[in-house]
């Protein structure tokens, strides 16, 4: 889980411009736990969201691309989400940024016990 979150944060920073922002939000959403990583970075063209979770896939495959990587980060995040019964959604707009949501169902959330 730690590596999955690190991949999300790393991508948000890597695909952002100087002076951009990255936001992390964690909240209870009904009985579920929702984790959201968002940024105002370069974003992706329509339809790229479905491609980038495939093994070794990147939306920019040109030889002149500006960012390193081999396309494993979001594949790893997707597999971690699957193993934890979580839903992974990615929404992005080119030039406006990306929002990645992980939503964990109630049976995967550990509730804190109140100590008297």
KAWOPE-V246917 format. One line per field, one symbol per residue. ss: DSSP state (a for helix, b for strand, c for the rest). phi: phi as a letter, one per 40 degrees, with the letter a starting at -180 (. if undefined). psi: psi as a letter, one per 30 degrees, with the letter a starting at -180 (. if undefined). A space follows every 10 residues. Layout:
ss = ???
phi = ???
psi = ???
This chain:
ss = caaaaaaaaa aaaacccccc cbbbbbbbbc cbbbbbbbbc cccccccaaa accccccccc cccccccccc ccaaaaaaaa aaacccbbbb bbbcccbbbb bbbbcaaacc cccccc
phi = .dcccccccc cccccbbdgc bbbbbbacbg ccbbbbbbab ccgbcdgcdc ccccdgbacb bcccccbchb gbdcccdccc ddcbfccbbb babdgbhbbb bbbccdcbbc cccccc
psi = eeeeeeeeee eeeehllkfl lkkkkklkjb flkkkkkllh afallkffef effkkgkkfj glfglfkllg hfefeeeeee eefgglkkkk klkkffakkk kkjklefgkk kkkkk.
